[in-house]
Amino acid sequence: MAINFAAEYKRFRNEIKKKHELYAQLGMSREQIDALDKLDKEEFLSNNNYKRHIQSLSVDEGSGYPEDLHPLFQRFKDVLSVELKVTFRDKYAWIDEISSQALQEKLLSLSESDLDILDAHVFGEKTQVEIAKEKGISQKNVSKKLKRIKQFLSED
């Protein structure tokens, strides 16, 4: 985004003139007005300097074409990109909070697919239809799996 310093400075000077009139009406001395001008100008220059030295990395990841990425993002994507690695224990940390050791063991004996479905349904508050779409299976299949998991966890 290009900054037109001359236009911005002209706008700033017009604002300062309006402030001078207000300050004079409030009975401020010339020294006080000059001190405020100095602060305003420092702030204006600082903000303008900041605007001139930043660029948006507007990344259109949806396009799928690397040439659509901002040149700075292309150059520094390795540094800017973060890959999160979620371990089994991180993903299902809620199992550790269950007070019943027997229930914990049963949950840990479930397949990761079953735990995913259970986690999405209970904690993700997703419907069976939403889970089915994510997993690429039918809603009926999700329903059966949830029923089977519930039966398994209810057994003594």
C-alpha positions as CSV (number, residue, x, y, z in Angstrom):
1,M,0.0,0.0,0.0
2,A,1.6,3.2,-1.1
3,I,1.5,6.2,1.2
4,N,1.2,9.7,-0.3
5,F,3.2,11.7,2.2
6,A,2.4,15.1,0.7
7,A,-1.4,14.5,0.8
8,E,-1.2,13.0,4.3
9,Y,0.9,16.0,5.5
10,K,-1.5,18.5,4.0
11,R,-4.4,16.8,5.8
12,F,-2.4,16.9,9.0
13,R,-1.7,20.6,8.6
14,N,-5.4,21.3,8.0
15,E,-6.2,19.4,11.2
16,I,-3.6,21.4,13.1
17,K,-5.1,24.7,11.9
18,K,-8.5,23.6,13.2
19,K,-7.0,22.6,16.5
20,H,-5.2,26.0,16.8
21,E,-8.6,27.8,16.5
22,L,-10.0,25.5,19.2
23,Y,-7.0,26.0,21.5
24,A,-7.2,29.7,21.1
25,Q,-10.9,29.7,22.0
26,L,-10.0,27.7,25.1
27,G,-7.5,30.4,26.1
28,M,-4.3,28.4,25.7
29,S,-1.1,30.4,25.3
30,R,1.1,30.3,22.1
31,E,3.7,28.2,24.0
32,Q,1.2,25.6,25.0
33,I,-0.2,25.4,21.4
34,D,3.3,25.0,20.0
35,A,4.1,22.2,22.5
36,L,1.0,20.4,21.4
37,D,1.9,20.9,17.8
38,K,5.3,19.4,18.4
39,L,3.8,16.3,20.0
40,D,1.2,16.0,17.2
41,K,3.9,16.3,14.5
42,E,6.1,13.7,16.2
43,E,3.1,11.3,16.4
44,F,2.2,12.0,12.7
45,L,5.8,11.3,11.5
46,S,6.0,8.2,13.6
47,N,2.7,6.8,12.4
48,N,3.6,7.7,8.8
49,N,7.0,6.1,9.1
50,Y,5.4,3.0,10.4
51,K,2.9,2.9,7.6
52,R,5.6,3.2,5.0
53,H,7.6,0.3,6.4
54,I,4.9,-2.3,6.7
55,Q,3.2,-4.3,4.1
56,S,0.2,-6.6,4.2
57,L,1.0,-10.1,3.4
58,S,-2.5,-10.7,2.1
59,V,-2.3,-14.4,1.3
60,D,-5.0,-16.0,-0.8
61,E,-4.4,-19.6,0.2
62,G,-7.7,-20.6,-1.4
63,S,-6.5,-20.0,-5.0
64,G,-4.0,-22.8,-4.9
65,Y,-1.5,-21.0,-7.2
66,P,1.8,-20.0,-5.7
67,E,2.1,-17.0,-7.9
68,D,-1.0,-15.5,-6.1
69,L,1.0,-15.3,-2.9
70,H,2.5,-11.9,-1.9
71,P,6.3,-11.8,-2.9
72,L,7.3,-11.3,0.7
73,F,5.3,-14.3,1.7
74,Q,6.9,-16.4,-1.1
75,R,10.3,-15.3,0.0
76,F,9.9,-15.9,3.8
77,K,7.2,-18.5,3.9
78,D,9.4,-21.0,5.6
79,V,10.0,-18.6,8.5
80,L,6.4,-17.4,8.6
81,S,4.8,-20.9,8.4
82,V,4.2,-22.9,11.5
83,E,3.3,-26.6,11.4
84,L,1.5,-27.8,14.5
85,K,2.1,-31.3,15.4
86,V,-0.7,-32.6,17.7
87,T,0.1,-35.8,19.5
88,F,-2.4,-38.3,20.5
89,R,-2.1,-37.2,24.2
90,D,-2.6,-33.5,23.2
91,K,-5.7,-34.2,21.1
92,Y,-7.4,-36.4,23.7
93,A,-6.1,-34.7,26.9
94,W,-9.7,-34.7,28.2
95,I,-9.3,-38.5,28.8
96,D,-6.7,-37.8,31.6
97,E,-9.3,-35.7,33.4
98,I,-11.7,-38.6,33.8
99,S,-11.7,-39.8,37.4
100,S,-12.6,-43.4,36.7
101,Q,-9.5,-45.5,35.9
102,A,-11.6,-48.2,34.3
103,L,-13.4,-45.7,31.9
104,Q,-10.0,-44.2,31.0
105,E,-8.7,-47.6,30.1
106,K,-11.7,-48.3,28.0
107,L,-11.4,-45.0,26.2
108,L,-7.8,-45.6,25.5
109,S,-8.6,-49.0,24.0
110,L,-10.8,-47.4,21.4
111,S,-9.4,-46.9,17.9
112,E,-8.3,-43.4,17.0
113,S,-11.2,-43.2,14.5
114,D,-13.7,-44.0,17.2
115,L,-12.1,-41.5,19.5
116,D,-12.3,-38.9,16.7
117,I,-16.0,-39.5,16.3
118,L,-16.6,-39.4,20.0
119,D,-14.6,-36.2,20.5
120,A,-16.3,-34.5,17.6
121,H,-19.8,-35.4,18.8
122,V,-19.3,-34.7,22.5
123,F,-16.8,-31.9,22.7
124,G,-17.0,-30.5,19.2
125,E,-20.8,-30.5,19.5
126,K,-21.1,-31.7,15.9
127,T,-24.1,-33.5,14.6
128,Q,-23.9,-37.0,13.1
129,V,-24.4,-35.5,9.7
130,E,-21.4,-33.1,10.1
131,I,-19.2,-35.9,11.4
132,A,-20.2,-38.1,8.5
133,K,-19.3,-35.4,6.0
134,E,-15.9,-34.9,7.6
135,K,-15.2,-38.6,7.7
136,G,-16.6,-39.4,4.3
137,I,-19.0,-42.0,5.7
138,S,-22.8,-42.1,6.0
139,Q,-24.7,-40.6,8.9
140,K,-26.1,-44.1,9.6
141,N,-22.6,-45.4,10.0
142,V,-21.7,-42.6,12.4
143,S,-24.9,-43.4,14.4
144,K,-24.0,-47.1,14.6
145,K,-20.4,-46.3,15.7
146,L,-21.6,-44.0,18.4
147,K,-24.1,-46.6,19.6
148,R,-21.4,-49.3,19.6
149,I,-19.0,-46.9,21.6
150,K,-21.7,-46.1,24.1
151,Q,-22.4,-49.8,24.6
152,F,-18.7,-50.6,25.0
153,L,-18.2,-47.9,27.5
154,S,-21.3,-48.9,29.5
155,E,-20.2,-52.5,29.9
156,D,-19.0,-53.5,33.4
